[in-house]
Amino acid sequence: MRWWDIEPVLELEKDLFPEDAWSRGMFWSDLAHARGPEATRRYLVAVDRHDDGDESARERIVGYAGLAAAGDLADVQTIAVARDHWGTGLGGRLLTELLRAATAFECAEVMLECRIDNIRAQKLYERFGFEAIGFRRGYYQPGNVDALVMRLTDPTTSVAGTQGTETNG
């Protein structure tokens, strides 16, 4: 993800997470730490290229994901997939890339928070070996929705286990 991706990402963010969408500033802040030798973030976008055969091909961001690393711990900041791409495996591919980034950052564990009512995401994370370890009450605001805290120990094992498999997400 680059700075010019922020506007289309915000549109998707507002569609998928209307109550607790990230702000432009939140994305800018994380992207500021995603480049250079001291990078501690990895952000991705998934682009659907549609070619009508006339003029030029059109591209649309249909997913994005982000990871933050600190020491030997990584945290999945966000994963989102456009509704018309649900069930295509895109969420799994984005998560695989985040776990590769966690491995490159030499992280021993990966954490995340997931809305307690987002069963679809929870199932994706469980397929990759994440385990529920607790709750954060009222974490998602302003809706006051609880978060399920999940942890994956040894992301290298999970990435290796996903090679050649297709996951829904």
Secondary structure as UniProt FT lines:
FT   HELIX           3..5
FT   HELIX           6..16
FT   TURN            18..20
FT   HELIX           24..31
FT   TURN            32..33
FT   TURN            37..38
FT   STRAND          41..50
FT   STRAND          58..70
FT   TURN            71..72
FT   STRAND          73..81
FT   HELIX           83..85
FT   TURN            86..89
FT   HELIX           90..104
FT   TURN            105..106
FT   STRAND          109..115
FT   TURN            116..117
FT   HELIX           119..127
FT   TURN            128..129
FT   STRAND          131..140
FT   TURN            141..144
FT   STRAND          145..153
FT   HELIX           155..162
FT   TURN            163..164
//
